[in-house]
Amino acid sequence: MIRGIGHCGLVVRDLAATRRFYRELLSMEEVERPRIFTFRGARFRGGTCEFHAILAGDTTAPPGMPDPGAGKRTGLAAHVAFEVDDLACLAARLRAAAVTVAGGPIGSGDGAHQMWVFDPDGYLVELFQITDTPIEAPERGAVGGGLGERSV
């Protein structure tokens, strides 16, 4: 039985830019990696959530993701999501640092405020705050052009 998400691992181009984004802008703690990891990378923790960065030069997987198109504005694209304490404060800090905001802040329809930004490698990152304050939530429908349903 699954107990939770252990971590999210992403391939990155530039560890310094990744550190700046996740450690300095998102205030995640950089934590020590196991000694057996001789490939270049970094680990970050915020609350119980971990993010593992793997340097592109040390793996065969490509870094980043292609632009998800219109779906990026409302989270209808592959993304990682982090719960934050103060979305308005973080949004201001990210804008001041010239981080690209893809969408939001908007209401989620279930008690959260959420926004989406791009990290230095083009990964879509959702930031959300659970709140008791209701916020107008726009209807979100399909953005079209998808690959259709797939059976599992």
C-alpha positions as CSV (number, residue, x, y, z in Angstrom):
1,M,0.0,0.0,0.0
2,I,1.3,3.4,-0.9
3,R,2.1,5.7,2.1
4,G,3.0,8.9,0.3
5,I,5.2,10.4,-2.3
6,G,8.8,9.9,-1.4
7,H,10.3,12.6,-3.7
8,C,10.2,14.1,-7.2
9,G,13.4,13.7,-9.3
10,L,14.0,16.0,-12.2
11,V,17.0,16.3,-14.6
12,V,18.4,19.9,-14.6
13,R,20.9,21.8,-16.8
14,D,22.5,24.1,-14.2
15,L,22.8,23.2,-10.5
16,A,23.5,26.8,-9.5
17,A,20.3,28.0,-11.1
18,T,18.4,25.1,-9.6
19,R,19.8,25.9,-6.1
20,R,18.8,29.5,-6.5
21,F,15.3,28.7,-7.4
22,Y,14.5,25.9,-4.9
23,R,16.7,26.9,-2.0
24,E,16.7,30.7,-2.2
25,L,13.4,31.5,-3.8
26,L,11.2,28.7,-2.6
27,S,13.1,28.4,0.8
28,M,13.6,24.7,0.6
29,E,16.4,23.3,2.7
30,E,19.3,21.7,0.8
31,V,20.0,18.3,2.4
32,E,22.9,15.9,2.2
33,R,22.9,13.2,-0.4
34,P,24.0,9.7,0.2
35,R,27.8,9.2,-0.2
36,I,27.2,6.5,-2.8
37,F,25.7,9.1,-5.1
38,T,28.8,10.1,-7.2
39,F,26.7,11.7,-10.0
40,R,26.2,15.5,-9.7
41,G,23.0,16.7,-8.2
42,A,21.3,18.1,-5.2
43,R,18.4,17.3,-2.7
44,F,16.0,19.8,-1.3
45,R,13.4,19.4,1.4
46,G,10.4,21.5,2.4
47,G,8.2,20.0,5.1
48,T,7.8,16.4,4.2
49,C,8.4,17.0,0.5
50,E,11.7,16.2,-1.2
51,F,12.9,17.3,-4.6
52,H,16.0,15.6,-6.2
53,A,17.9,17.4,-8.9
54,I,20.1,15.3,-11.3
55,L,22.6,17.1,-13.5
56,A,21.9,16.4,-17.2
57,G,25.5,15.7,-18.0
58,D,25.5,12.7,-15.7
59,T,22.4,10.9,-17.1
60,T,20.9,9.9,-20.4
61,A,17.5,11.6,-19.7
62,P,17.1,15.1,-21.1
63,P,16.5,18.1,-18.8
64,G,13.4,20.3,-18.8
65,M,10.1,19.9,-20.5
66,P,8.6,21.3,-23.7
67,D,6.2,24.2,-23.3
68,P,2.9,22.8,-22.3
69,G,0.9,25.4,-24.2
70,A,-2.4,26.8,-22.9
71,G,-2.7,24.2,-20.2
72,K,0.1,25.8,-18.2
73,R,-2.2,28.7,-17.2
74,T,-4.5,26.4,-15.2
75,G,-2.3,23.4,-14.3
76,L,-3.6,21.2,-17.1
77,A,-0.1,19.9,-17.8
78,A,2.5,17.7,-16.2
79,H,3.7,19.5,-13.0
80,V,4.9,19.2,-9.5
81,A,3.0,20.9,-6.7
82,F,4.2,22.4,-3.4
83,E,2.0,23.6,-0.6
84,V,3.2,26.9,0.8
85,D,2.5,29.0,3.9
86,D,1.9,32.4,2.2
87,L,1.2,32.4,-1.6
88,A,0.9,36.1,-1.9
89,C,4.3,36.8,-0.3
90,L,6.0,34.0,-2.4
91,A,4.3,35.3,-5.6
92,A,5.8,38.8,-4.9
93,R,9.2,37.4,-4.2
94,L,9.2,35.3,-7.4
95,R,8.0,38.2,-9.6
96,A,10.7,40.4,-8.1
97,A,13.3,37.7,-9.1
98,A,11.8,37.7,-12.7
99,V,10.5,34.1,-12.4
100,T,8.1,33.4,-15.3
101,V,4.5,33.1,-13.9
102,A,2.5,30.8,-16.1
103,G,-0.8,31.2,-14.5
104,G,-2.7,32.4,-11.4
105,P,-3.1,33.0,-8.6
106,I,-6.6,31.7,-8.9
107,G,-8.9,29.6,-6.7
108,S,-8.9,25.9,-7.0
109,G,-12.5,25.3,-6.3
110,D,-11.7,23.3,-3.2
111,G,-10.3,25.8,-0.7
112,A,-6.9,26.5,-2.1
113,H,-5.3,29.4,-3.9
114,Q,-2.8,28.3,-6.6
115,M,-0.4,29.6,-9.2
116,W,2.0,28.1,-11.6
117,V,5.6,29.1,-12.4
118,F,8.5,27.8,-14.5
119,D,11.7,26.7,-12.8
120,P,15.0,27.3,-14.5
121,D,14.7,24.2,-16.7
122,G,11.1,24.9,-17.8
123,Y,9.4,22.5,-15.4
124,L,5.9,23.7,-14.5
125,V,5.7,24.1,-10.7
126,E,2.4,24.6,-8.9
127,L,2.4,26.6,-5.6
128,F,-0.7,26.4,-3.5
129,Q,-2.0,27.6,-0.2
130,I,-4.9,26.0,1.7
131,T,-7.1,28.8,3.1
132,D,-10.3,29.4,4.9
133,T,-10.9,32.5,2.8
134,P,-13.1,31.7,-0.3
135,I,-11.7,32.8,-3.6
136,E,-13.6,32.9,-6.9
137,A,-12.6,29.9,-8.9
138,P,-13.0,30.0,-12.7
139,E,-14.4,27.0,-14.5
140,R,-11.6,24.9,-16.0
141,G,-12.4,22.9,-19.1
142,A,-10.3,21.1,-21.6
143,V,-7.9,23.2,-23.5
144,G,-8.0,21.0,-26.6
145,G,-5.4,19.5,-28.9
146,G,-4.8,16.5,-26.6
147,L,-3.9,13.0,-27.5
148,G,-7.2,11.7,-26.3
149,E,-8.0,9.0,-23.7
150,R,-5.7,6.1,-23.3
151,S,-6.7,2.8,-21.7
152,V,-4.6,1.3,-19.0
